């Protein structure tokens, strides 16, 4: 509805003689143009309103669209009508469309669904109804709300059919066929009131705004559906047209996606800032639910105002449409972006990780900019709540180091520059440390580049510019429904302390390695992955023979820990013990290391401190429950690292001279022991639950000191004696632990049934 102040201004009586003349003139003008200037029809789930632009607009002037269940024929009717939306001239004149195709006007479906290109003096507003009902509409210059003239429509019958984007332009760019679409979004004061098939994608004053996106096909034949999709998000000064494939050379980014679709989104919104109409990307996230783009953004929103992920909703909806209507593969949908688009990419990956197979962020801002003022997101002190699960603060949400979902992140790459003046280097080393601590497998790169290829220091000569690893097509090798080994805690120089290469301290000028990567010099073969209920396995290696020189590790050996991410069938329980082995993947298949690991409290598995070289290695992680002859029982007594876990080096079979009991999740360096008994037990002792019979008959005890990684083992060779087949034994381990009850921590019991 119109505001009380505006309604009062509209209805306040004038002096009698003047009022009669003024009202007669205004009503005459309104009625004369009521049916001629505004027409409308309903199509594809939305109502298209077309009007003649018969007023002069300059500066901050705008147009207001109102709706009503009753005819709008008088100023009084206008005052009773409800606000449908408000537009700047840039909105209805298709200013963003003209950025790629100068002089273009909007193309919309007519009442029969055929394309209709508007005239140069025609304006457009697109309304998304929330109910199947007939309504009347009126359009008026905002500055003339109190006096008119205005134009109104006849009743328009509206339905709730599916909404879809509409083709604006098509052609070829650098040999790539393209189609440019517009999606007119719904804006409401109630951000949660959207239709089930079409969410609200903006506040009330963003209703009817068009957002563009361009779909590029390969130069060769389009692969059959479902086909890979890579979406690119531009930076603050870019657009859907800036990063088209033919611009790859000047941008120094390989934008060719020859095995699927490449789509560029556009995020800009026309808004008032500094007394004029500007554009802003809203951080590829969203804004306050009550944000008014027609007011100066210096206004501070009330405490408790929610910041809504309007832009993220729109991107998610478009991904659905691209997958359903254009054959994009939901399991091979990746996203990339530069600068603010890089932040938007990482934000989408953090908030909706299940939607992406991989992501790539170039020169991503890690600090939160609020250049336009607090109206978009609130002040830093407010840290307004968002609508994301758990209502994290808006400032926290925009920070790159805040996790927003319990789900595993997709495989991610980050590329930064030490000479970047817009995203200064001091923020990068702490961010890298935070990413590495996530154990998500992010491949982090830095070199001598500036913020963009066109910035003062540029990208020419920077170490990783031109790497095939940073080509958008590289993202299509990943799948959202396939697990992957996440390399982290890497060290590429085992003779130096700390993690190498070292990005240095958070200072200017940078004092670390001028270029390097954490994670980028390791690789794996997706085709080699085994992800079964009892076994996870993959072929891994250190890259030393890549055609692009910077993609090769500087030394022949490196160390890394590997966390298993996006597990499918292989799903260990929290605290479950599992056996790992690392061996050569080719003959003679030499075993390099093995041991026991335990899933953390979230069920995630990390195999620590593995050494890699150029020869491919096979990493295997097996559930003990899948090994014949091994069965856990009783409960563990936790310590500082959680419950200690017990297992074995192999199935307990006769003629196994290398058989050993294993334990993990111990305090490094702690003394302890294993016990092997002929019977189980339930005996409280020294603050732990002893699960083996220690005294009758007496158990066999084996001292075992916990190693630097918190693991221990006890060699128990099993002789080749067939009479032992079927014999049952019971094992447990206990170690001194400052966090344990009475200073001890103990494993569960392990039942062993000797096998042939």
N, C-alpha and C positions, 0 to 999 in steps of 0.2 A: 504494500500500500504506500501511497505518498506520505511523506512525513507530516506531522501535525502543523509544523510551521509553514510548509508549502501549501497544505490544504487551507490554512488560515489566509495566506496571501491570495490564494485563488478565489476565496469566497467572501473576503472583506468587502462590504458595499462601498461603491464610489458615490459621490454626490449625485443626486437623483437624475438631473438632466444629463450630466456627463456619462453616468452609468448606462442610461438607455441607449445613447449613441454608440458608446464603446462596445456594449454587448451586442448590439445589432450588427455592427461592423465585423466583430470577431466571429460571431456565429454564422454570418453570411459567408465570410471567407472560409470558415471551417467546412460548412456544408457544401460549398461550391467545389471544394477539392476533396471532400471526404471519400468519394468512391473513385476518383480519377487518379489520385497520386499514390495510393497504397493498394496493392493487390497481394494476395497470398493464397497458398495452397499447401496441402499436406502430402508429403511423399517420403518414403523410406524412414518412417519413424520420427520425422522432424517437420516443422512448419516453416516454409520459406516465405519471407515477407520482402517484397520488392517495392521501392518507392523512388519517386523522382527527387533528385537533389535540386530543389528550387530555392535554397537559401545559400547565403555566403558564409563560409566557415573559415575561421582563422584562429591562430593561437591555440588556446585550450578549449575552444568551443566543441560541443558534442551534440549527439542526438539521443533522445530517450524514446524507448518503445514501451507501451503499456498494453495490458490485456484485461478483459472483463467478460463475464458471462452475458452481459447486456450490451446493446449497441452503444457506441461512443460517438455522440453527435453534438454534445455541448461541453463547455468547459467544466460544468458540474459533473457530467459523466466522466470526463477526463480525471477529475479530482478523486472520483470513487474507484478508478481503475487501479490495478496492481502493477507494480513495476515488473516488466519482463526482461529489460536489459538496457544497456547504455553503450554507445559506441563512439569512438573517435573517428574522424574522417579517414585516418590511416587504416582503420579496421574495414570499413565498407568499401574503400577505394582499392583494396587488395595491395597495400604497400609492400607486404612481404613477398607476394607473388611477383610484383614488378622487379624485385631484386634479381630475379633470374630471367624474367621475360618482360622487359620494359613495356609499359603501356597496357598491360593485360588487365582484364576485368574478371570477376568471378564467373565460373561456369557452374550452373546448378541444374538439377533435374526439373523439367517442367511438370505439370500436373499428370502428364501421361508417362513420365519417366525418361523423356528424351533430353539430351543435353541442351541447355539454354545459356548462351553467353550474354551477360548483361551489357547494356550500353554504357558509354562513358559517363553519362549523367544519371545513372541509376545506382541507388544504394541498396544494401542487402542486410537483413537481420534474420538469423536462423534460430528458431525457438524449439526446445525439446520439451514436449509435454510429459507430465507425470500421470495423466489420466486420459482415458478416451472420452473426450468431451468437445463440444463446440464452443469456440470463444471468438470474441471480436478483438481487434488490435488497433492501436493508434500509434502514429509516429509524429514526433514534434521536436523541434530544435530545443535543447535543454534550456537555453537562455530565454525561450519564449513560452515556457510552461504556464506562466500566469496569464498570458495574453493570446497565445496562438499566433499565426494559424497552425492547425494540425490537420493531419489526414487520417482517416480511419478506414477499416476494411469491413466487408460484410462478414457474417459468421463463417468460420472455417471449421469444418468437421475434422477432428484429430483422432488418431489412433495410436497404438503402441507397437507398431511394426519394428523390425530390426533396423537400427541405425547403421549407416555405412559411410565410409569416405567417398568423395566424388572426384573423378578425374578432372584435372585442370589443364594439363599440358602433356604431350608425349613427343618423343623425338629420339635422337641418338647423340651421345656425348663420348667422344673418343672411341667410337665403335661400339659403345654400350647402349643398347636400347633402354630408354627410361620412361617412366610414367610418374607424373607429379600429381599428388592428391591433396585435397583439403578435407579436414575433419572439423566440423563446427561443434564445439563442446557445450556442455550444460553447466551453467553457473547458478548457484543457489546460496541463500543465507544458511540453510541447513545442509551441511556437507554430507550428511548421512542419508539424505532423502532421495538419492538417485534411484533410478530403475535397476532392477536386478541385472539387466543386460547392458546397462550403460550408466556408469557411476557419475556423480557430480565431479567435474574436473576443474572447477574454479569457484571463487566466491561469487556473490550475486552480481557484482559489477564486471565480471568477466563472462557473463552469459553471452552466447552467440558469437564468441570469438573463434576465428578459424586458425587452425594449426596445420602447417604444411609438412609433408614428408615426400621424399623422392625414392622410387624403387628403381634400381639399376640392375640390368641383367648382364650376363657374361658376353664377351665379344663373340664367342662361339655358341653352340647350341645350349639351350637351357636344360640342365639335368632334370631328370624326372623327379616328381614329388614322391616322398618328402625330401626336400633339398635343404642344404645348409643356408643359414641366414646370419649375416653380420650387420649389426646396426651401429652407426657412427653418430656421436654427439659432438656438436661443434662447441667452440669456446665462446667467450663473452662477445667477441666482435664478429663471429661467423654466422653461418646460416646453413640451411639444407643444401645450398648450391656451392658453398665454399669448398666442401670436401668431396666433390664429385670425382670420379676416377681420372678424368683428364687433368685434374689439378694436382695429381700425385707428385709430379716433378718439382713444382714450386713449393709444395708443403713438405717435401722430403719424407713422405710416408707412402708406403706401397698400399694403395687403396684398391688394387685389383682383387676381385673375388671371382675367380673363373669357374668355380664349381658350385655356385649357388647364387643367392640374392644378396645384394648389397643395398642397404637402405639408410638414408640420412634423415634424421629428425630435425625439427626446428623448434626452438623453445621460447622465442622472444614474445614478450607481451608489451603492448603500448601502454605507457603510464605517465603520469605527471611527475616531474622531478625538476627542481630548479626553475619553476615557472614556465616550463615548456614540456612538450610531449617527447619522451625518450622511449627506449626499449630496455628491458631487463630480462635475464634468463630465469630469474627466481631460483637460481642454483640447481636447476634440473630436479628440484624436489617439490616445492609448493610454497604456500604462504599462509598467513593468518586467515582463519575462516571468515573474518569480517573485513579483510583488506579491501580498501576502496582505491582503485587505481586512478580515480579522478581527484583525489586529495594528495597533498604533499606527503611523501613517504617519511617525513620527519616526525609525524604523529606517532606517539607511543601507544601501543594497544593496551587495553585494560589487563590487569593481572588475571591469569587463568585462561586467557584466550588460547584456543588450540591452534597449532600450526598443522595444516592438513597437507598430505602428500598428493596434491592435485596433479602435479606433473608426472609423478611416478604412476599414478592411476592411469593417466592417459597413455603412457608408454606401455604399461601392462596390457591395456585394452588393444592397442595397436599390434602388439605382439600376437595376441589372440587372433586378431583379424588377418594378419599376415600368414599365420599358420593355417587358419581355417579356409581362407579365400585364395591365397596365393601359393599354397603348398609348402610353406616353410616348415622345417622339421623342428618340433618342440624340443627334441633332444639334442639338436645341433644349432641352437640359437645363441650367438655370442654378441658381445657389445664392446665397443671401443670408443675412445674420446680423447680430446686434447684440451688441456687447461681446465676451464670450468666444465667442459664435457668429460674430461678425465675424472673429475670429482663426481660428476653425475653418474658416470659408469660405475665407479667404485661404490657410490651410495646405493645404486640400484642393486648391485651385487650383494651388498650387506643387508639390505632390507628384504630383497626377494631372491635369495640365492638359488632357489629351486627353478627359477625361470631361465637361468643362463648356464651354458656349458663352459664358457670361458670369458675372460674380460681382459682388456688392455687399456691402461691409462697412461697417456703421455703428459709429462710436466703437470701433474695434478696438484692443485692447491691443497695444502694440508692445514692451512689456517682458515678461519671463517671471516669472509669479507662482508661488511654491511654498508657498502659505499653509499647506497641510495637512502639509507635511513632505517629506523627500526620498524616501520610499519609492516614490512614484509614478514619478518621473523621475530620481532620483539627485540629488546635490548639484551646484551650479554648477561647483565645481572638478572633479568627476568628468566632467561632460559626456559621459555614457555613450553608447556607440554605439547607433544605431537599426538596424532591419532594412531601411531604405530603401536603394536603390542607392548604393553608395559608403560606406555606414555613417556618414552625418553624425552629429555629436553631438546628443544630445537637446535640449540648451539651444540649440544653433545652429539646430536644426530648428524650434523653437518661435519663434525670432526672426523677425519679419516680413520682414527684409531678406536672408534666405538663400534663394537659388534652389535648388530640389531636383530639377529635371528639365531636360534640354537642350531640351525641346520648348517651343514658344511658349506663353506664358500666354494664357488667354482674355481678352476685353475685361473690364476691371475698373473699378469705381468705389469710392472710399473717401470717407467723410463723417466729419468730426471736429469737435470743439468746443474753442474756446479756454478755456472755463471748466470743462472736464471735470476734476473733482477725483479721479476714480478712475484715469484714464489721463492724467497731467499733460502739459501742452502741451510742455515742453522736449524731449520725445522725438520730437515730430512733424516739425519742420523737417528734421532729419537723415534721417528716414525718407522724407520726400518727395523729398529730393535723391537718395537711393538708388533709389527707384522710378523717378524721371525718368532716371537714368543707365542703367536697364535698357532704355530705348527701347521699352517694352512697350505704351505708349499708355494707361496708367492715367489715368483722370479723377479728380483729387484735389480734394476740396472741404473747406473749413473755414469755420466761422462762429461765432457767439457761444454756441452751445448748450452745455449741460452733458452729463453722461454719458448720461442717459436722460431721457425726457419727465417722469419722476417725480422726478428728482434736484433738489437745491436750486435750481440755476439754470435747470433745465428746458430745454425747446426752444421755448417760446412766444416768438415774435418773432424767432427766429434766421433769418438771411437766406434759407437754402435750404430751410427746412422747408416742405413742400408742393410742392416742385418735381416736375413730372411726370417729370423725369429720374431721380428717386429712387424712383419707383413700381416695384413688383416686376414689373408687366406690361411695363415698358420693357425688361426683360432678355430678353423673348421675341423681340425683333427680331433677335437675334444667332444665328448658327449656328456650330457647331464645324467644319463642313466648308466654310467660306467665309472668304476672306482679308479683312483690314480694314486701313485706314490708321491707324497708331499715331501720334498727335500727341504730341510731347514738346519739351523745350527751348523752351517757349512764352514769349512776351513780349507783354503787352497794353498796354505803354506804351513806344513806340519812342524817346521823348525822354528817358527815364530810364535810367541804367546798371543792369546786372544784370537778373535775371528778375522781371517784374512780372505779377501782384501778388506782393509779397514777404511770405512768412509770417514773416519776421523771424528773430531768433536763438533758440537753444534756452534761453530764460530765462523766468522768471516775474517780474512779469506780462509777457504777450506784448508785443513791441514792433514787430510787423509789421502788415500790413493786417488789420483786424478780420474780414474775410471775403474769400474769393476762390476761384479754381479754377485748376488747371493742367490743361488739356485739356478741361474741361467746356464751354467756350464755342466749341468747334469741332464740326462734324458732317459726316456724309457720307451719301450715298444708297446703301443696300445694293443696290438694284435697278440701279444704274448700274455696278456692278463688272464689269470684264472681267478674267478671270484665265486667260490662254491661254499656250501655250508660249513665244510670242514677244512677248507684250504684256500689261502690267498697266495698268489704267486705272480711274479713279473720279472721281466728282463730289463736290467738297469745298467747304465754305464756313465763314465766321465767322458765328455766330448773333447776329443783331441785332434780330429781330422776333418773338421767342417770346412767347406769351401770358403766361407767368409772368415777371415783371420780372427776377428774379435770374438767369434763364437767358440773359440777353443780355450780350454783351461790353460793357465800359464805354466803349470807343473804337471808331471805325469801322474801324480797321485793326489787325492783330496779326500777329506772326511766329511760325512754328513749324517744326520739322523733322518729317518724316514717314518712319517706318520701315514697310515693308511686312511685315505679320505674317500668319502662318498661310497662307502661299502654297500654292496647290493645283497647277495646271498650270504656272504661271510659277515656275520653280525655278532661279535662276542658280547657277553654280558659285562656290566661294570665289575671290575675286580677280577675277571676271569683270567686264569693263567694260560698262556699259549707258548708253543715252542717255535723258535725261528732258526733258520739256517741261511747262510750266504755262501754260495759256491760258484765256481766257474760255470758258465752256461754252455761251454763246449768241452769236448774231451780234453783232459781226463776228468773233468767235473770235480776238481779238487774242492773239498770243503774248507772254506776260509775262516768262518766263525759260526758259532751257534750258541744258543742259550735260551733262557726263559724270559718272557716279558708278561706283563699283566696289563689288562685294559684299565684305563683310568675310570673315574667316577661317572663319566659320560659314555663309557664303552669304547673309547678311542684307543688305538694301538700305536705306540711309537717304538721302533727298533732303533736304539741309540748307537751313535759312534761307529758307523760302518765306513770302511776304507774302500774307495773305488779307484779304478784305473781305466785305461782304454778298453781292456778286454771286457765284454759284456758279462755281467754276473746275474745269477738267478737268486732272487730273494724269495724264500718260502716262509709262510707263517701258518702253523697248523694248530687246530684246536686239539687239546688233549683228549677231549671227549671222543674225537674221531679216531684216536689211536687205540687199537685193541689192547686189552689188558690193563687199562688205566681208568680209575674211577675216583672222583673226589667225594669226600663225606665230611661231616662235622662242620664247625664254623672256625674261622680264623680269629686271632686276637690282634687287632690293628696296632700299628706303631706310627711313627712320624710320617712315613711315606704312604700310609694306608695299610690295608691288610697285606701281609707278606703272602706270596703265592708259591706253590710247590708244583713240580712236574718232573718229567724225565727226558733224557736225551733222545730216547727212541722207545718203541714198544718193548716191554720186558720179555724178551724171547731168549730161549736157551742159545748158547754159543754166541753171546754178545759181550765180547771182552771190553768194549768201549762204553757199556751202559753206565749211566750216572744219574743220580738224583740232582735236580736243579731247583734253585729258589731265586726269587727276585723281590723287588720292593722292600729292600732292607736298607738300614742306615749304613752308608759306606764305611768300611773299616770296623764294623761291629763284630765282636766275637759271638759265636753261637755253635749250634750242633744240629745234625740230623739224627733221627732215631729210626731204626728199622726193627719191627716187632712181628711176632707170630700171630698177634690178635689185636683187635681194636679195643679202645677203652673210652671212658668218659670220666676223667679225673681232674678236678680243679687243683692246680698246683702253681705256686708263684705268680698268681694273678692271670694265668692262662688256662685254657681248656686243653688238657693233654688228651690226644685222640688215639694214642697207641699204648699197648700194655708194656710198661717199663720193667716189671719185676718178675712176673711168673708166666712163662719163662723170661729171663732177662733179655732186654732189647739190646741190639747192637748199636753203639753210639759212634758217631763220626764228627769230630770237631771241624768247623768250617767258618773261616773268616770272610765276611762280606767284602767284595771287591769295590773298586772306585765307582762302579756304576750301580752298586747296590745289589749285586748278584753273588750267588755262591753255588758250589757244586760239590758232590761227593761221589767219587768213582766207586762203582759196585759191579765189577765184572761178573757176568752170569756164565757159568761153565756149560759145556755141551753134555748135559746129563738128561736124557729123555724122561727119567723118572720125576724130574722137577716140573714137568708140564702140568698145568692146572693148580700148582701150589699157590696159595694166597699169602701175601705179606702186606704189612701196613707200615706206612712211613709218615713222618712229620718232621718239621724243622722249627727251631726257636732261636731267637737272637736277642741280645741286650738292646734295649731301645728306650730312650729317655721319655718317649711319649706313650709307651705301653703301660698297661696295668702292672703295678709292682716292678716296672722297669724292664719288662719282657714283651716281645711280640712273637706270635706263632702263626704258622701256616695252618690251612685245613689239613685233614688227614687225606692220604693218598693210598688207595687200595691197588695193589699190583697182583695180577693173575698171570703167572708165567705162561708164555706162548710157545708153540713149536718153533 
